[in-house]
Amino acid sequence: MTQAHQDLHDLSVAQLAAGLRARTFSAVEAAQHFLQRLKTHADLGVLLDSSEDVTLAQARAADARLAAGSAGLLEGVPLAHKDIFATKDLVT
């Protein structure tokens, strides 16, 4: 990860979306960054499960849609769901 990518966690949602569209970084790079931060701060117990394989697969799909020009406004922006949401195939 380059120096420019080390501060992704300081960007707003709008800034993350703009960076993805400008190809400043990819959805995979953003996902990897936040997954690594979760590992670094695992002692905080902020998530029950990060589903790394699912997260990275979704990020690759988002990158493909971004490249094709068919992405939604927040496509590729990492998101964590609060545990009040029921999820299929994930720990809730």
Secondary structure, DSSP 8 states (H G I E B T S, - for coil): --GGGTTGGGS-HHHHHHHHHTTSS-HHHHHHHHHHHHHHTGGG---S---HHHHHHHHHHHHHHHHHT---TTTT------TTS--TTS--
